[in-house]
Amino acid sequence: MTGNGNNKARGWSARCLLALSLVSAAAVGAADEQVAEPSVLFLGDSLTAGFGLGENLAFPRHVGDELSRLDLPVRVVNAGVSGDTSAGGLARLDWLLSTEPQVVVVELGGNDGLRGLDLDMTESNLREIIRRCRERDVEVLLLGMRLPPNFGDYATRFEALFGRLAEEFSIAWVPFLLEGVGGHAELNLPDGIHPNEEGHRLLAANVVPVLAGLLRQRLAD
């Protein structure tokens, strides 16, 4: 969950401009017909960005592939930035919401925890992200994270904030995105933090059942 600040900002800006161009082109091309596939935006850090692999091998891509196999095709927008925090995600949220996603998958907070940032501020940032999405009638899927046990009571409080926010807003959530992957060397890159390609497939498997249920519910409403 690391990255060079200036380079990552330029890289993210370029990717977002491309994504917005593609979304705009799709909108123009479909001016006389409703676009069938809902847009699912993944707002996250290096896990979403596919650190060490590239976003084409990151879990959001696998999630999209699996949903298609379930007859739930979606347009995946990867807005992952390596090294990003909850504050960084909040700062770019309004621009991203201008692309009009139907669902935002929030994968943020891990870097806050690893850096020992104020958890009240992390929770406040995530709360505001959720609030702004819901204000625009955008569904939210919150991906929970955990810290190593050596973080002590801080790790306990960190883990608890995700469930608390999910309950507060009555939103769908995955308690631990890295379930079955974190701590397994064979599923991670040599840094021991970021998943390898097989690890990302397992992350997708953790996300798909919950996201599929959310999409089906939205389609039924």
C-alpha contacts under 8 A as a table, 3 or more apart, distances in Angstrom:
res1	aa1	res2	aa2	distance
1	M	45	D	6.35
1	M	46	S	4.66
1	M	47	L	6.73
1	M	51	F	7.44
1	M	82	S	5.51
1	M	83	G	4.91
1	M	84	D	7.56
1	M	110	G	7.68
1	M	111	N	6.35
1	M	193	I	7.62
1	M	194	H	7.22
2	T	46	S	6.70
2	T	82	S	5.32
2	T	83	G	4.12
2	T	84	D	7.88
3	G	7	N	7.98
3	G	8	K	6.39
3	G	82	S	5.15
3	G	83	G	5.05
4	N	7	N	5.53
4	N	8	K	5.72
4	N	83	G	7.79
5	G	8	K	5.36
5	G	9	A	6.12
5	G	83	G	7.85
6	N	9	A	5.20
6	N	10	R	6.27
7	N	10	R	5.20
7	N	11	G	5.99
8	K	11	G	4.95
8	K	12	W	5.87
8	K	81	V	6.70
8	K	82	S	6.85
9	A	12	W	5.13
9	A	13	S	6.03
9	A	81	V	7.87
10	R	13	S	5.11
10	R	14	A	6.19
11	G	14	A	5.21
11	G	15	R	6.22
12	W	15	R	5.08
12	W	16	C	5.99
12	W	79	A	7.58
12	W	80	G	7.85
12	W	81	V	6.42
13	S	16	C	5.09
13	S	17	L	6.08
14	A	17	L	5.17
14	A	18	L	6.24
15	R	18	L	5.08
15	R	19	A	6.07
16	C	19	A	4.87
16	C	20	L	5.97
16	C	79	A	7.23
17	L	20	L	5.11
17	L	21	S	6.06
18	L	21	S	5.02
18	L	22	L	6.17
19	A	22	L	5.10
19	A	23	V	6.13
19	A	77	V	7.09
20	L	23	V	4.99
20	L	24	S	5.96
20	L	99	T	6.55
21	S	24	S	5.03
21	S	25	A	6.00
22	L	25	A	5.03
22	L	26	A	6.10
23	V	26	A	5.08
23	V	27	A	6.20
23	V	99	T	6.99
24	S	27	A	5.02
24	S	28	V	6.26
25	A	28	V	5.14
25	A	29	G	6.11
26	A	29	G	5.06
26	A	30	A	6.07
27	A	30	A	5.15
27	A	31	A	5.96
27	A	35	V	7.95
28	V	31	A	5.13
30	A	33	E	5.16
30	A	34	Q	6.58
30	A	35	V	6.52
31	A	34	Q	7.58
35	V	38	P	7.56
37	E	73	P	5.81
37	E	74	V	4.79
37	E	75	R	6.07
38	P	73	P	7.67
38	P	74	V	5.13
38	P	75	R	6.08
38	P	101	P	7.16
38	P	102	Q	5.91
38	P	103	V	7.88
39	S	74	V	5.78
39	S	75	R	4.63
39	S	76	V	6.06
39	S	77	V	7.11
39	S	100	E	7.65
39	S	101	P	4.73
39	S	102	Q	5.45
39	S	103	V	6.62
40	V	74	V	6.57
40	V	75	R	6.06
40	V	76	V	5.11
40	V	77	V	6.14
40	V	101	P	5.74
40	V	102	Q	6.11
40	V	103	V	4.79
40	V	104	V	5.81
40	V	105	V	7.19
41	L	76	V	6.06
41	L	77	V	4.66
41	L	78	N	6.14
41	L	79	A	6.80
41	L	101	P	6.11
41	L	103	V	6.24
41	L	104	V	4.76
41	L	105	V	6.10
42	F	48	T	6.97
42	F	60	P	6.99
42	F	76	V	7.53
42	F	77	V	6.20
42	F	78	N	5.17
42	F	79	A	5.54
42	F	80	G	6.77
42	F	104	V	5.84
42	F	105	V	4.70
42	F	106	V	6.27
42	F	107	E	7.28
43	L	48	T	7.43
43	L	78	N	7.06
43	L	79	A	5.03
43	L	80	G	5.66
43	L	89	G	6.87
43	L	104	V	6.79
43	L	105	V	5.97
43	L	106	V	5.05
43	L	107	E	5.95
43	L	108	L	7.32
44	G	47	L	7.05
44	G	48	T	5.29
44	G	49	A	7.31
44	G	79	A	6.42
44	G	80	G	4.44
44	G	81	V	6.36
44	G	84	D	7.17
44	G	89	G	7.10
44	G	106	V	6.10
44	G	107	E	4.39
44	G	108	L	5.11
45	D	48	T	5.55
45	D	49	A	6.24
45	D	80	G	4.87
45	D	81	V	4.62
45	D	82	S	4.76
45	D	83	G	5.86
45	D	84	D	4.95
45	D	85	T	7.12
45	D	107	E	6.82
45	D	108	L	6.22
45	D	111	N	7.93
46	S	49	A	4.71
46	S	50	G	5.82
46	S	51	F	5.12
46	S	80	G	6.23
46	S	81	V	5.68
46	S	82	S	3.76
46	S	83	G	6.16
46	S	84	D	7.43
46	S	194	H	7.87
47	L	50	G	5.31
47	L	51	F	6.36
47	L	58	A	7.35
47	L	59	F	7.87
47	L	80	G	7.44
47	L	82	S	7.53
47	L	107	E	7.98
47	L	194	H	6.70
47	L	195	P	7.62
48	T	51	F	7.92
48	T	55	E	7.35
48	T	58	A	6.29
48	T	59	F	6.66
48	T	60	P	6.65
48	T	78	N	7.05
48	T	79	A	7.48
48	T	80	G	4.80
48	T	81	V	7.47
48	T	107	E	7.18
49	A	54	G	6.59
49	A	55	E	5.18
49	A	58	A	6.46
49	A	78	N	7.01
49	A	79	A	7.22
49	A	80	G	4.27
49	A	81	V	5.79
49	A	82	S	6.34
50	G	53	L	5.34
50	G	54	G	4.88
50	G	55	E	4.89
50	G	56	N	7.77
50	G	57	L	6.55
50	G	58	A	4.39
50	G	59	F	7.38
51	F	54	G	6.15
51	F	55	E	7.84
51	F	82	S	6.77
51	F	194	H	6.78
52	G	189	L	7.78
52	G	194	H	7.82
52	G	196	N	7.99
53	L	56	N	7.79
53	L	57	L	6.09
53	L	58	A	7.11
53	L	196	N	7.39
53	L	197	E	7.36
54	G	57	L	5.82
54	G	58	A	6.51
55	E	58	A	4.75
55	E	59	F	7.99
55	E	60	P	7.84
55	E	61	R	7.22
55	E	78	N	7.28
56	N	61	R	6.04
57	L	61	R	6.55
57	L	62	H	7.39
57	L	197	E	6.26
57	L	200	H	7.40
58	A	61	R	5.85
58	A	62	H	6.92
58	A	197	E	7.25
58	A	200	H	5.75
58	A	201	R	7.92
59	F	62	H	5.01
59	F	63	V	6.04
59	F	200	H	4.75
59	F	201	R	6.00
59	F	203	L	6.01
59	F	204	A	5.04
60	P	63	V	4.93
60	P	64	G	6.27
60	P	76	V	6.99
60	P	78	N	6.87
60	P	204	A	6.83
61	R	64	G	5.18
61	R	65	D	6.36
61	R	76	V	7.04
62	H	65	D	5.00
62	H	66	E	6.14
62	H	200	H	7.73
62	H	201	R	6.24
62	H	204	A	5.86
63	V	66	E	5.19
63	V	67	L	6.13
63	V	204	A	5.04
63	V	205	A	7.46
63	V	207	V	7.18
63	V	208	V	5.92
64	G	67	L	5.17
64	G	68	S	6.29
64	G	73	P	7.05
64	G	74	V	6.29
64	G	75	R	7.37
64	G	76	V	6.27
65	D	68	S	5.23
65	D	69	R	6.52
66	E	69	R	5.07
66	E	70	L	6.45
66	E	208	V	7.14
67	L	70	L	4.92
67	L	71	D	6.44
67	L	72	L	4.97
67	L	73	P	5.78
67	L	74	V	7.25
67	L	208	V	6.96
67	L	212	A	6.85
68	S	71	D	5.01
68	S	72	L	5.05
68	S	73	P	4.31
68	S	74	V	7.18
69	R	72	L	7.23
69	R	73	P	7.89
70	L	73	P	7.85
72	L	212	A	7.36
72	L	215	L	7.73
81	V	84	D	5.55
83	G	111	N	6.64
84	D	87	A	7.92
84	D	88	G	5.66
84	D	89	G	6.78
84	D	108	L	7.58
84	D	111	N	6.80
85	T	88	G	5.09
85	T	89	G	6.27
85	T	108	L	6.22
85	T	109	G	5.87
85	T	110	G	7.39
85	T	111	N	5.58
85	T	112	D	5.68
86	S	89	G	5.11
86	S	90	L	6.18
86	S	108	L	5.47
86	S	109	G	5.35
86	S	112	D	6.94
86	S	122	T	6.01
86	S	125	N	5.77
86	S	126	L	6.26
87	A	90	L	5.13
87	A	91	A	6.19
87	A	122	T	7.39
87	A	125	N	5.93
88	G	91	A	5.06
88	G	92	R	6.59
89	G	92	R	5.48
89	G	93	L	6.04
89	G	108	L	7.37
89	G	129	I	7.93
90	L	93	L	5.08
90	L	94	D	7.86
90	L	125	N	6.42
90	L	126	L	7.57
90	L	128	E	7.42
90	L	129	I	5.81
91	A	94	D	7.49
92	R	95	W	5.73
92	R	96	L	6.47
93	L	96	L	5.09
93	L	97	L	6.09
93	L	129	I	7.17
94	D	97	L	5.08
94	D	98	S	6.47
95	W	98	S	5.29
95	W	99	T	7.57
96	L	99	T	5.75
96	L	100	E	7.81
97	L	100	E	5.34
97	L	101	P	6.50
97	L	133	C	7.66
101	P	104	V	6.79
101	P	138	V	6.88
102	Q	137	D	7.88
102	Q	138	V	5.19
102	Q	139	E	6.27
103	V	138	V	5.46
103	V	139	E	4.59
103	V	140	V	5.68
103	V	141	L	7.42
104	V	133	C	7.55
104	V	138	V	6.92
104	V	139	E	6.26
104	V	140	V	4.98
104	V	141	L	6.35
105	V	140	V	5.82
105	V	141	L	4.68
105	V	142	L	6.01
105	V	143	L	7.25
106	V	140	V	7.11
106	V	141	L	6.15
106	V	142	L	4.97
106	V	143	L	5.99
107	E	142	L	6.66
107	E	143	L	5.23
107	E	144	G	7.37
108	L	111	N	7.50
108	L	126	L	7.86
108	L	143	L	7.71
109	G	112	D	5.00
109	G	113	G	6.32
109	G	122	T	6.63
109	G	126	L	7.99
109	G	145	M	7.38
110	G	113	G	5.24
110	G	114	L	6.26
110	G	145	M	6.30
110	G	146	R	7.66
110	G	147	L	7.92
111	N	114	L	5.01
111	N	115	R	6.01
112	D	115	R	5.33
112	D	116	G	6.17
112	D	117	L	5.18
112	D	118	D	7.83
112	D	119	L	7.80
112	D	122	T	6.80
113	G	116	G	5.00
113	G	117	L	6.11
113	G	119	L	7.67
113	G	147	L	6.99
113	G	155	A	7.76
113	G	158	F	6.90
114	L	117	L	7.86
114	L	147	L	7.32
117	L	121	M	7.84
117	L	122	T	7.46
118	D	121	M	5.43
118	D	122	T	6.48
119	L	122	T	4.83
119	L	123	E	6.04
119	L	157	R	7.80
119	L	158	F	6.66
120	D	123	E	5.18
120	D	124	S	6.08
121	M	124	S	4.91
121	M	125	N	6.08
122	T	125	N	5.19
122	T	126	L	6.26
123	E	126	L	5.18
123	E	127	R	5.97
123	E	161	L	6.41
123	E	162	F	8.00
123	E	165	L	7.84
124	S	127	R	5.01
124	S	128	E	6.21
125	N	128	E	5.19
125	N	129	I	6.29
126	L	129	I	5.01
126	L	130	I	6.25
127	R	130	I	5.20
127	R	131	R	6.05
127	R	165	L	6.78
128	E	131	R	4.89
128	E	132	R	6.04
129	I	132	R	5.39
129	I	133	C	6.33
130	I	133	C	5.19
130	I	134	R	6.14
130	I	140	V	6.71
130	I	169	F	7.93
131	R	134	R	5.19
131	R	135	E	5.99
132	R	135	E	4.99
132	R	136	R	6.59
133	C	136	R	5.36
133	C	137	D	6.47
133	C	138	V	5.01
133	C	139	E	6.91
133	C	140	V	7.05
134	R	137	D	4.80
134	R	138	V	5.20
134	R	139	E	6.43
134	R	140	V	7.48
135	E	138	V	7.39
139	E	171	I	7.86
140	V	171	I	6.35
140	V	172	A	6.85
141	L	171	I	6.59
141	L	172	A	5.09
141	L	173	W	5.27
141	L	174	V	7.70
141	L	211	L	7.05
142	L	162	F	7.50
142	L	166	A	7.13
142	L	171	I	7.48
142	L	172	A	6.46
142	L	173	W	4.50
142	L	174	V	6.39
143	L	162	F	7.78
143	L	173	W	5.67
143	L	174	V	4.91
143	L	175	P	6.48
143	L	176	F	6.60
143	L	177	L	5.75
144	G	159	E	7.22
144	G	162	F	5.53
144	G	163	G	7.63
144	G	173	W	7.09
144	G	174	V	5.73
144	G	175	P	4.67
144	G	176	F	4.69
144	G	177	L	5.89
145	M	159	E	6.28
145	M	162	F	7.71
145	M	175	P	7.01
145	M	176	F	5.02
145	M	177	L	6.14
145	M	178	L	7.26
146	R	155	A	6.79
146	R	158	F	6.99
146	R	159	E	5.27
146	R	176	F	6.69
147	L	151	F	6.74
147	L	155	A	5.28
147	L	158	F	7.54
147	L	159	E	7.46
148	P	151	F	5.99
148	P	155	A	6.99
149	P	152	G	5.70
149	P	155	A	6.65
151	F	154	Y	5.71
151	F	155	A	5.21
152	G	155	A	5.52
152	G	156	T	6.92
153	D	156	T	5.05
153	D	157	R	6.29
154	Y	157	R	5.22
154	Y	158	F	6.00
155	A	158	F	4.95
155	A	159	E	6.17
156	T	159	E	5.38
156	T	160	A	6.32
157	R	160	A	5.17
157	R	161	L	6.52
158	F	161	L	5.66
158	F	162	F	7.69
159	E	162	F	6.19
159	E	163	G	7.62
160	A	163	G	5.61
160	A	164	R	6.28
161	L	164	R	5.01
161	L	165	L	6.20
162	F	165	L	5.27
162	F	166	A	6.23
162	F	175	P	7.41
163	G	166	A	5.02
163	G	167	E	6.15
163	G	173	W	7.84
163	G	175	P	7.05
164	R	167	E	5.23
164	R	168	E	6.06
165	L	168	E	4.93
165	L	169	F	6.21
166	A	169	F	5.52
166	A	170	S	5.53
166	A	171	I	5.08
166	A	172	A	6.63
166	A	173	W	6.38
167	E	170	S	4.88
167	E	171	I	6.86
172	A	210	V	7.01
172	A	211	L	7.97
172	A	214	L	7.20
173	W	210	V	7.25
174	V	177	L	6.22
174	V	206	N	7.43
174	V	207	V	6.81
174	V	210	V	7.24
176	F	179	E	5.48
177	L	203	L	6.21
177	L	206	N	6.49
177	L	207	V	7.34
178	L	181	V	5.16
178	L	182	G	5.23
178	L	203	L	6.21
179	E	182	G	6.39
179	E	203	L	7.58
179	E	206	N	7.36
180	G	184	H	7.49
180	G	202	L	7.53
181	V	184	H	5.55
181	V	187	L	6.00
181	V	188	N	7.43
181	V	195	P	7.22
181	V	199	G	5.92
181	V	202	L	7.11
181	V	203	L	7.47
182	G	187	L	7.96
182	G	188	N	7.78
182	G	193	I	7.43
182	G	195	P	7.94
183	G	192	G	7.37
184	H	187	L	5.60
184	H	188	N	6.75
185	A	188	N	5.30
185	A	189	L	7.55
185	A	190	P	7.77
185	A	192	G	6.32
186	E	189	L	7.98
187	L	195	P	5.77
187	L	196	N	5.61
187	L	197	E	7.74
187	L	198	E	6.10
187	L	199	G	4.67
188	N	191	D	7.51
188	N	192	G	5.61
188	N	193	I	6.57
188	N	194	H	5.55
188	N	195	P	3.94
188	N	196	N	4.67
188	N	199	G	6.29
189	L	192	G	5.73
189	L	193	I	6.99
189	L	194	H	5.67
189	L	195	P	5.71
189	L	196	N	5.22
190	P	193	I	7.99
191	D	194	H	6.77
192	G	195	P	7.82
195	P	198	E	7.50
195	P	199	G	4.76
195	P	200	H	5.83
196	N	199	G	5.02
196	N	200	H	6.22
197	E	200	H	5.15
197	E	201	R	6.48
198	E	201	R	5.08
198	E	202	L	6.52
199	G	202	L	5.15
199	G	203	L	6.35
200	H	203	L	4.91
200	H	204	A	6.26
201	R	204	A	5.12
201	R	205	A	6.38
202	L	205	A	4.86
202	L	206	N	6.39
203	L	206	N	5.08
203	L	207	V	6.49
204	A	207	V	5.07
204	A	208	V	5.93
205	A	208	V	5.47
205	A	209	P	7.31
206	N	209	P	7.01
206	N	210	V	7.95
207	V	210	V	5.77
207	V	211	L	6.12
208	V	211	L	5.12
208	V	212	A	5.72
209	P	212	A	5.22
209	P	213	G	6.28
210	V	213	G	5.22
210	V	214	L	6.31
211	L	214	L	4.97
211	L	215	L	6.16
212	A	215	L	5.13
212	A	216	R	6.13
213	G	216	R	5.17
213	G	217	Q	6.15
214	L	217	Q	5.17
214	L	218	R	6.22
215	L	218	R	5.04
215	L	219	L	6.12
216	R	219	L	5.11
216	R	220	A	6.17
217	Q	220	A	5.11
217	Q	221	D	6.38
218	R	221	D	5.28
